[in-house]
Amino acid sequence: MNTTEDTTRRPSQLFRNLNAKVASIPMIMTALLVFLGGTVWTIVYSFTNSKLLPRLKFVGLDQYERLWSASRWWTSIENLLVYGVLSLIFSLVIGFLLAALLDQKIRFEGLFRTIFLYPFALSFVVTGLTWQWILNPDFGVQHIVRSLGWESFVFNPLYDQRIVIYGILIAGLWQGTGLVMCLMLAGLRGIDEDIWKAARVDGIPTWKTYLFIVIPMMRPVFITTLVIIASGIVRLYDLVVAQTSGGPGGASEVPAKYVYDYMFLAQNLGQGFAASTMMLLSVAIIVVPWAYLEFGGKKRG
């Protein structure tokens, strides 16, 4: 009896919302053709000796050997690691602290939320150019502080090879922290008010409530936020081009700029494809565990 009911239910579930499923076919086909097809095409041609135009002359792993022996690529990886680790830490910490402050039902909350989120509405090019002016030693922060009497004050991160990546990090945090704050605030607003009341009755300090009760309950929000931040870190390009163009002396190179330069300036498609394939691999390392934790865990549950 149960088997008969299951067989009758399956066709009905298959044809449920049929119009919506038919309407989604063009989108699905476009995604498969453009994204999946483009990905496969890039990986295949990364094993070729393509220069100005793509050509199927396979050279094995030569492009990858050349890639990982290039000092410029290693510099871009080091910069991305420094920027990525610090961006993850500071974005989460600052975003959560701002969200916790706004969650206290302060006055003008809507105004503050708009101010903090506004930088995210700007393009990375605009943000990069703005912070290039702010950090310029001739008329930026250094000039203003020196005009106030501190003649020995030095603050020119974009012109110092040792700390240039931190100047780019400042601009990235300024733009992206507002989004993290909104995500965290949404997670905090989803916490049941009874939990806060119970914590107050038990005499648990506020910081312990956040650390041992609230934050563990916001695990899905943190995971989603981490994926969003990490995917943006891997694609870091606009800020670097707008602020430093990879300088000074190539000290602020990042993988995305390496790919662009080799594909469109050096006319070496094979090397650009190999670098972009490594970037794709890094994104997969981030997305696959997230998808497993979010969807695989739910299926097991």
C-alpha positions as CSV (number, residue, x, y, z in Angstrom):
1,M,0.0,0.0,0.0
2,N,2.8,2.4,0.9
3,T,4.7,1.6,-2.3
4,T,1.6,2.4,-4.4
5,E,1.2,5.7,-2.6
6,D,4.9,6.6,-3.1
7,T,4.6,5.9,-6.9
8,T,1.6,8.1,-7.2
9,R,3.1,10.9,-5.2
10,R,6.3,11.1,-7.3
11,P,4.7,12.1,-10.6
12,S,2.6,14.7,-8.8
13,Q,5.7,16.2,-7.1
14,L,7.5,16.2,-10.5
15,F,4.8,18.2,-12.2
16,R,4.3,20.5,-9.2
17,N,5.1,24.2,-10.1
18,L,5.6,23.1,-13.7
19,N,5.4,26.7,-15.1
20,A,8.2,27.8,-12.7
21,K,10.4,24.9,-13.6
22,V,9.9,25.5,-17.4
23,A,10.7,29.2,-16.9
24,S,13.9,28.4,-15.1
25,I,15.3,26.2,-18.0
26,P,16.9,29.2,-19.9
27,M,18.6,30.4,-16.7
28,I,19.9,26.8,-16.0
29,M,21.1,26.3,-19.5
30,T,22.8,29.7,-19.5
31,A,24.5,28.9,-16.2
32,L,25.7,25.6,-17.5
33,L,26.9,27.0,-20.8
34,V,28.6,30.2,-19.6
35,F,29.9,29.3,-16.1
36,L,30.5,25.6,-16.3
37,G,31.5,25.7,-20.0
38,G,33.8,28.6,-19.4
39,T,35.4,26.9,-16.4
40,V,36.1,23.7,-18.3
41,W,37.4,25.8,-21.3
42,T,39.8,27.7,-19.0
43,I,41.1,24.6,-17.3
44,V,41.7,22.8,-20.7
45,Y,43.6,25.7,-22.2
46,S,45.7,26.2,-19.1
47,F,47.6,23.1,-20.3
48,T,48.3,24.6,-23.7
49,N,50.9,27.1,-25.0
50,S,48.4,29.7,-26.0
51,K,49.8,33.2,-26.5
52,L,47.8,36.0,-28.1
53,L,45.0,33.6,-29.3
54,P,44.0,30.2,-27.7
55,R,45.3,27.2,-29.5
56,L,45.2,23.5,-28.6
57,K,49.0,22.8,-28.4
58,F,49.3,20.9,-25.1
59,V,52.4,21.4,-23.1
60,G,51.4,19.4,-20.0
61,L,52.2,21.2,-16.7
62,D,54.7,23.7,-18.1
63,Q,52.4,26.7,-17.5
64,Y,51.9,25.6,-13.8
65,E,55.7,25.0,-13.4
66,R,56.4,28.5,-14.8
67,L,53.6,30.0,-12.6
68,W,54.9,28.6,-9.3
69,S,58.5,29.5,-10.2
70,A,57.6,33.1,-10.8
71,S,58.6,35.4,-7.9
72,R,55.7,37.8,-8.9
73,W,53.2,35.0,-8.4
74,W,54.6,34.2,-4.9
75,T,54.5,37.9,-4.0
76,S,50.8,38.0,-5.0
77,I,50.1,34.9,-2.9
78,E,51.8,36.3,0.1
79,N,49.9,39.6,-0.2
80,L,46.6,37.8,-0.6
81,L,47.3,35.7,2.5
82,V,48.2,38.8,4.6
83,Y,45.2,40.7,3.3
84,G,42.9,37.8,3.6
85,V,43.7,36.7,7.2
86,L,43.6,40.3,8.5
87,S,40.5,41.1,6.5
88,L,38.6,38.1,7.9
89,I,39.6,38.8,11.5
90,F,39.0,42.6,11.5
91,S,35.8,42.4,9.4
92,L,34.2,39.8,11.7
93,V,35.4,41.5,14.9
94,I,34.5,45.1,13.9
95,G,31.3,44.0,12.2
96,F,30.1,42.1,15.2
97,L,30.9,44.8,17.7
98,L,29.1,47.4,15.6
99,A,26.1,45.0,15.3
100,A,26.1,44.4,19.1
101,L,26.1,48.2,19.7
102,L,23.2,48.8,17.3
103,D,21.3,45.9,18.8
104,Q,21.0,47.9,22.0
105,K,18.1,49.8,20.5
106,I,20.1,53.1,20.5
107,R,18.6,56.3,19.2
108,F,19.1,57.1,15.5
109,E,19.8,53.4,14.8
110,G,18.6,53.7,11.2
111,L,20.9,56.7,10.6
112,F,24.0,54.9,12.0
113,R,23.1,51.7,10.0
114,T,22.9,53.8,6.8
115,I,26.2,55.5,7.5
116,F,28.0,52.2,8.2
117,L,26.5,50.5,5.2
118,Y,26.9,53.4,2.7
119,P,30.6,52.6,1.7
120,F,29.5,49.1,0.5
121,A,27.2,50.9,-2.1
122,L,30.3,52.4,-3.7
123,S,32.4,50.6,-6.3
124,F,35.9,49.4,-5.3
125,V,37.4,51.8,-7.8
126,V,35.8,54.8,-6.1
127,T,36.8,53.5,-2.7
128,G,40.4,52.9,-3.9
129,L,40.7,56.3,-5.4
130,T,39.2,58.0,-2.3
131,W,41.6,56.2,0.0
132,Q,44.5,56.9,-2.4
133,W,43.8,60.6,-1.8
134,I,43.4,60.2,2.0
135,L,46.6,58.3,2.3
136,N,48.6,60.5,0.0
137,P,51.4,62.1,2.1
138,D,51.2,65.4,0.2
139,F,47.6,66.3,1.0
140,G,46.2,63.4,3.0
141,V,46.4,62.3,6.7
142,Q,50.2,62.9,6.9
143,H,49.9,66.4,5.6
144,I,47.0,67.3,7.9
145,V,48.8,66.0,11.0
146,R,52.0,67.8,10.1
147,S,50.1,71.0,9.6
148,L,48.9,70.7,13.2
149,G,52.5,70.8,14.5
150,W,53.7,67.2,14.4
151,E,56.4,67.6,11.8
152,S,57.9,64.2,12.3
153,F,54.7,62.3,11.8
154,V,55.0,59.8,8.9
155,F,52.0,57.9,7.5
156,N,52.4,56.9,3.8
157,P,51.5,53.2,3.6
158,L,50.9,53.3,-0.2
159,Y,54.4,54.4,-0.9
160,D,56.2,52.0,1.4
161,Q,56.8,48.5,0.0
162,R,56.8,46.9,3.5
163,I,53.3,48.1,4.5
164,V,51.6,48.9,1.2
165,I,49.2,45.9,1.6
166,Y,48.0,47.3,4.9
167,G,47.0,50.6,3.2
168,I,44.9,48.5,0.8
169,L,43.5,46.6,3.8
170,I,42.3,49.9,5.4
171,A,40.2,50.7,2.3
172,G,38.8,47.2,2.1
173,L,37.7,47.2,5.7
174,W,36.1,50.6,5.3
175,Q,34.0,49.4,2.5
176,G,33.2,45.8,3.6
177,T,32.6,46.1,7.3
178,G,29.2,47.6,6.9
179,L,27.9,44.5,5.1
180,V,29.3,42.3,7.8
181,M,27.6,44.5,10.4
182,C,24.2,44.1,8.7
183,L,24.5,40.3,8.5
184,M,25.5,40.1,12.2
185,L,22.7,42.4,13.2
186,A,20.2,40.3,11.4
187,G,21.6,37.3,13.3
188,L,21.4,39.1,16.6
189,R,17.8,40.1,15.9
190,G,17.0,36.5,15.4
191,I,18.0,35.5,19.0
192,D,15.0,34.9,21.2
193,E,14.5,37.7,23.8
194,D,13.8,35.0,26.4
195,I,17.5,33.9,26.2
196,W,18.6,37.3,27.2
197,K,16.2,37.4,30.1
198,A,17.2,34.0,31.3
199,A,20.9,35.1,31.2
200,R,20.1,38.2,33.2
201,V,18.2,36.2,35.8
202,D,21.1,33.8,36.2
203,G,23.5,36.7,36.6
204,I,25.6,35.8,33.6
205,P,27.7,38.8,32.5
206,T,26.9,40.3,29.1
207,W,30.2,39.4,27.5
208,K,29.8,35.7,28.6
209,T,26.3,35.7,27.1
210,Y,27.7,36.8,23.8
211,L,30.7,34.5,23.9
212,F,29.2,31.3,25.1
213,I,25.5,31.6,24.1
214,V,24.8,34.1,21.4
215,I,27.8,33.5,19.1
216,P,27.4,29.7,19.0
217,M,23.7,30.2,18.1
218,M,24.8,32.4,15.2
219,R,27.0,29.8,13.6
220,P,25.1,29.7,10.3
221,V,25.4,33.5,10.1
222,F,29.2,33.4,10.7
223,I,29.7,30.6,8.2
224,T,27.8,32.5,5.5
225,T,29.7,35.7,6.3
226,L,33.0,33.9,6.1
227,V,32.2,32.6,2.6
228,I,31.1,36.0,1.4
229,I,34.3,37.7,2.8
230,A,36.6,34.9,1.5
231,S,35.2,34.9,-2.0
232,G,35.7,38.7,-2.1
233,I,39.3,38.3,-0.9
234,V,40.2,35.9,-3.7
235,R,38.8,38.3,-6.3
236,L,40.7,41.3,-4.9
237,Y,41.7,43.4,-7.9
238,D,39.9,46.8,-8.1
239,L,41.2,48.2,-4.9
240,V,44.8,47.4,-5.9
241,V,44.5,48.9,-9.3
242,A,42.8,52.0,-8.1
243,Q,45.2,52.6,-5.2
244,T,48.7,51.4,-6.3
245,S,48.4,49.6,-9.7
246,G,50.5,46.8,-8.1
247,G,53.3,49.2,-6.9
248,P,55.5,50.3,-5.5
249,G,57.9,48.0,-7.3
250,G,55.3,45.2,-7.6
251,A,54.9,45.0,-3.8
252,S,51.1,45.0,-3.9
253,E,50.6,42.4,-6.6
254,V,47.6,40.1,-6.2
255,P,46.6,37.0,-8.1
256,A,43.7,38.6,-10.0
257,K,46.0,41.3,-11.3
258,Y,48.5,38.7,-12.3
259,V,45.8,37.0,-14.3
260,Y,44.7,40.2,-16.0
261,D,48.2,41.3,-16.9
262,Y,49.3,38.0,-18.5
263,M,46.0,37.6,-20.4
264,F,45.6,41.1,-21.8
265,L,49.0,42.9,-21.4
266,A,51.6,40.2,-21.8
267,Q,49.5,38.3,-24.3
268,N,50.2,35.0,-22.7
269,L,46.8,33.3,-22.4
270,G,48.2,30.0,-21.2
271,Q,49.9,31.5,-18.2
272,G,46.8,33.6,-17.4
273,F,44.6,30.5,-17.6
274,A,46.9,28.6,-15.3
275,A,46.8,31.4,-12.7
276,S,43.0,31.7,-13.0
277,T,42.6,27.9,-12.6
278,M,44.6,28.1,-9.3
279,M,42.2,30.9,-8.2
280,L,39.3,28.7,-9.1
281,L,40.8,26.0,-7.0
282,S,41.1,28.3,-4.0
283,V,37.4,29.3,-4.4
284,A,36.4,25.7,-4.5
285,I,38.3,25.0,-1.3
286,I,36.2,27.7,0.4
287,V,32.8,26.9,-1.2
288,V,32.8,23.1,-1.1
289,P,33.2,22.8,2.7
290,W,30.6,25.5,3.2
291,A,28.1,23.7,1.0
292,Y,28.8,20.5,2.8
293,L,28.3,22.0,6.3
294,E,25.2,23.9,5.3
295,F,23.4,21.3,3.1
296,G,25.1,18.0,3.9
297,G,24.5,18.5,7.7
298,K,20.9,19.3,7.1
299,K,20.3,16.2,5.1
300,R,21.9,14.1,7.8
301,G,19.8,15.8,10.4
